[in-house]
Every structure is written in C-alpha cells, then in structure tokens.
Amino acid sequence: MGLKDFVIPAVDIKDGKAVRLFLGKADQVTVYGDNPVDVAKKWEEKGAKHLHIVDLDGAFEGKPKNYRIVKEIVKSVNIPVEFGGGLRSFEAVKTMINIGVERVVIGSLAYENREEFEKIVSNFPNKVVVGIDAKDEKVAIKGWVEKTQYTPLEFAQQFDSMDIWGFLYTDVNRDGALVGPNIEGTKELAQNLKHPVIASGGVSSVEDIKKLYQLKDLGVYGVVVGKALYEKVN
C-alpha cells in the first residue's frame, strides 16, 4: 500500500452539505460544498481508494438523517464507502449495508447496548468498525458530548476478539484543528490490538501522514483526512 492509498478522504454531512467541524463542536462548522455527492466523486477522481462518510446530524440525533445523500454517494462512486453517524440499532445498520455501504462505524451503541452490537457483528461479520472517539484520554459517545470512564485501549480491548473489521481512532481534541494527529495514541492501540486501526483527527500536512504511514506494519491501516484535504494544506 502506497502513501496515497493510505489516505481516506472524509465527507462529513450536516444539513445536507459537506462540512467540517472544529474540535467536534456542532456549532463550529465550515461548509466545503453544497452537494456531498459531488465532493465524494471529486475525491474518487483524485485517486482515493475508499471514502469515509459521516452523518453529523445522525451522530447528534441518534439516527441517520442523511440516508438519501449517502445512498446517492454509494451509487455514484466505484470505491468502498465507510459510514458512521447515528448507527444505534440493528435496523439502522442493516439499512446502510443494504444500500451498499462497505463498512459501518459504530461507537455509542457498542458502549450502551452490547447485545444489539453483538447481533450486528454476528449478522455482518467483518463489516463493523468500532469507533473510538477520545476526548481528554477518555472515550466519548453520543456525538462526542458524553465522556465514559474508559481509556481508548480499555474500550477497544472489549471488542478485539469479535468478528469486527477493526477500529477507527479519533482524537476529538485535535479534530478539525490541524494540530497534528495523536501518533502515540494511535501507536498504542495498533501495538496492542489484533485488528487494524484507522487513525483520524488533526492531520495538518503530508508529514503527519508519513508519520502514521510508518506505523502501518504495526497495524495502522490508514488515516482519515478531512480539513487538511479541503484546505489543501501541505
């Protein structure tokens, strides 16, 4: 896997538009496109090998709200789509898998309802990415507004023996801030887990991506990049 393949462009959807949040705050929004479908197609044209789609309205409200847009994205691109945001029931996950989403990212549900989570994993093996959103070294849920008692590694280890695809680790304190990713946090997870880890949050330059790329042999599969791509930071 080359450096370019390692980058997973993010398309975050809020109020029907492609946006980025600053530090995960719903009221600090930058709009990057009125049509998220066009944005997704642009990243594919530029050589992206997969996409990371987030329904921010869904993350904050607890159920996917931009279903039609996500469905249109999946139909419009020929690369795998990973989706997260408000997936807090088996039915919600089933709906997204049925429209062709390759992988689903689940965070809050994994914490709050283990039985439902296990049902999802058993029905959709190797399709679930456990979302680990860290805020001040603790896992945060419900659109990053509620902190749990678990460190990222403690949380992840509960799921590492299951038939999941892997983990998505986001340092919310860095997300959208262009301050550099949490390299040490990403490395700790990759070294201690069997499943692959995707890094996210804070990427500001090609140098940041190269640092994470050096961890690929430890199990870091890729890095989700949002604001740095949209603002062409290098």
C-alpha positions in Angstrom: 0.0 0.0 0.0 1.4 3.4 -1.1 1.1 6.6 0.8 -1.7 7.8 -1.4 -3.7 4.7 -0.8 -3.2 5.2 2.9 -5.3 8.4 2.9 -9.1 8.1 3.3 -10.9 11.3 2.5 -13.7 12.3 4.8 -17.0 13.6 3.7 -18.9 14.9 6.7 -22.6 15.8 6.1 -24.6 18.3 8.1 -27.9 19.9 6.9 -27.4 18.3 3.5 -23.9 19.9 2.9 -20.3 18.7 3.1 -18.8 20.3 6.1 -16.1 20.0 8.8 -16.5 20.7 12.5 -13.8 22.3 14.7 -13.0 20.0 17.7 -16.2 18.1 17.2 -18.4 21.1 18.1 -21.7 21.2 16.3 -21.8 25.0 16.4 -18.4 25.5 14.8 -19.0 24.4 11.2 -17.2 25.2 7.9 -19.1 24.4 4.7 -17.0 23.0 1.9 -19.7 22.0 -0.6 -23.4 22.2 -1.1 -23.5 18.8 -2.7 -21.7 16.0 -0.8 -22.2 13.6 -3.7 -20.1 15.9 -5.9 -17.5 16.1 -3.2 -17.3 12.3 -2.9 -16.9 12.0 -6.7 -14.2 14.6 -6.7 -12.1 12.5 -4.2 -12.6 9.4 -6.3 -11.4 11.3 -9.4 -8.3 12.4 -7.5 -7.4 8.8 -6.8 -9.0 7.9 -3.4 -9.3 4.2 -2.9 -12.1 4.5 -0.3 -14.2 7.1 1.4 -15.2 7.9 5.0 -18.7 9.3 5.2 -20.1 10.8 8.4 -23.7 11.8 9.1 -23.1 14.5 11.7 -26.9 15.2 12.1 -27.2 11.5 12.8 -24.4 11.4 15.3 -26.0 14.2 17.3 -29.6 13.0 16.9 -29.0 9.3 17.4 -30.2 8.0 14.0 -29.0 8.5 10.4 -30.6 11.7 8.9 -28.9 11.9 5.5 -29.8 8.5 4.2 -30.7 9.7 0.7 -27.4 11.5 0.2 -25.4 8.5 1.4 -27.3 6.2 -0.9 -26.6 8.6 -3.8 -22.9 8.7 -2.9 -22.7 4.9 -2.8 -24.4 4.8 -6.3 -22.2 7.5 -7.7 -18.7 6.1 -6.8 -16.9 2.8 -7.5 -14.8 2.7 -4.4 -15.8 1.3 -1.0 -17.6 3.6 1.4 -17.3 3.5 5.2 -20.2 5.1 7.0 -20.8 6.4 10.5 -23.1 8.7 12.4 -26.2 7.7 14.4 -26.0 3.9 13.9 -27.5 2.9 17.2 -29.7 0.0 16.2 -29.5 -3.2 14.2 -32.1 -1.9 11.7 -30.1 1.3 11.1 -27.0 -0.7 10.3 -28.9 -3.2 8.1 -30.4 -0.3 6.1 -26.9 1.1 5.4 -25.4 -2.3 4.5 -28.3 -2.9 2.1 -27.6 0.3 0.1 -24.1 -0.8 -0.4 -22.0 0.7 2.4 -18.9 -1.4 2.7 -18.2 -0.8 6.4 -20.2 0.8 9.3 -18.6 2.7 12.1 -20.3 2.1 15.5 -19.3 3.8 18.7 -22.1 4.8 21.1 -24.1 1.6 20.5 -21.1 -0.6 21.3 -20.8 1.1 24.7 -24.5 1.3 25.6 -26.1 -1.9 24.2 -23.7 -4.8 23.9 -26.4 -7.3 23.0 -27.5 -5.2 20.0 -23.9 -4.6 19.0 -23.1 -8.4 19.1 -26.2 -9.1 17.0 -24.9 -6.6 14.4 -21.4 -8.2 14.3 -22.8 -11.7 14.0 -25.1 -10.7 11.1 -22.5 -8.6 9.4 -19.1 -10.1 10.1 -16.0 -8.1 9.1 -18.3 -5.1 8.3 -18.1 -3.3 11.6 -15.6 -0.7 12.6 -15.6 0.2 16.3 -15.4 4.0 16.6 -13.1 5.1 19.4 -13.6 8.8 19.9 -11.2 10.1 22.6 -11.6 13.3 24.5 -9.0 14.1 27.2 -7.8 10.4 27.1 -11.3 9.0 27.7 -13.8 7.6 25.2 -16.6 9.9 24.3 -20.0 8.9 22.9 -23.2 10.5 21.5 -21.6 12.8 19.1 -18.7 13.4 21.4 -20.7 15.1 24.1 -20.6 12.4 26.8 -17.4 11.0 28.3 -17.1 7.4 29.5 -14.7 6.0 32.1 -12.7 4.0 29.6 -9.4 4.9 28.0 -9.3 4.1 24.2 -7.3 0.9 24.8 -9.6 -0.4 27.6 -12.6 0.3 25.4 -11.1 -1.4 22.3 -9.9 -4.5 24.1 -13.5 -5.4 24.9 -14.2 -5.9 21.1 -10.8 -7.2 19.8 -11.8 -10.9 20.0 -15.1 -10.3 18.0 -15.5 -10.7 14.2 -15.2 -7.0 13.5 -13.2 -5.3 10.7 -11.2 -3.1 13.0 -11.1 0.3 14.8 -11.3 4.0 14.0 -9.5 6.1 16.5 -10.3 9.8 16.6 -8.7 12.3 19.0 -11.6 14.8 19.2 -9.4 17.4 20.8 -7.5 17.6 17.6 -10.3 17.0 15.0 -10.5 19.8 12.5 -7.8 21.8 14.3 -4.8 21.0 12.0 -2.6 20.5 15.0 -1.2 17.1 14.1 -2.7 13.6 14.9 -2.2 11.7 18.1 0.6 9.5 16.9 1.3 7.9 20.3 -2.3 7.1 21.0 -2.6 5.5 17.5 0.5 3.5 18.1 -0.6 2.3 21.5 -3.8 0.9 20.0 -2.1 -0.7 17.0 0.5 -2.4 19.1 -2.0 -3.9 21.5 -4.9 -4.9 19.2 -5.2 -7.8 16.7 -7.5 -5.8 14.4 -6.4 -2.9 12.1 -6.6 0.7 13.3 -7.6 3.7 11.2 -6.3 7.0 12.6 -8.3 10.2 12.5 -8.2 13.8 13.8 -5.7 16.6 13.5 -3.9 15.8 10.3 -2.3 19.0 9.0 0.3 18.0 6.5 1.9 15.3 4.4 4.5 14.9 7.1 1.7 13.9 9.6 0.5 11.3 7.1 4.1 10.0 6.7 4.5 9.6 10.4 1.3 7.5 10.6 2.3 5.5 7.5 5.4 4.4 9.3 3.1 2.6 11.7 1.4 0.5 9.0 3.4 -2.6 9.9 2.1 -2.4 13.5 -1.5 -2.5 12.2 -2.3 1.1 11.2 -4.4 0.6 8.1 -4.9 4.2 7.0 -5.8 7.8 8.1 -9.0 9.7 7.6 -8.2 13.2 6.4 -10.7 16.0 6.3 -9.9 19.6 6.8 -6.3 19.3 5.5 -7.5 18.0 2.2 -10.3 20.5 1.8 -8.0 23.4 2.6 -5.1 22.0 0.6 -2.7 22.3 3.5 0.7 20.6 2.7 
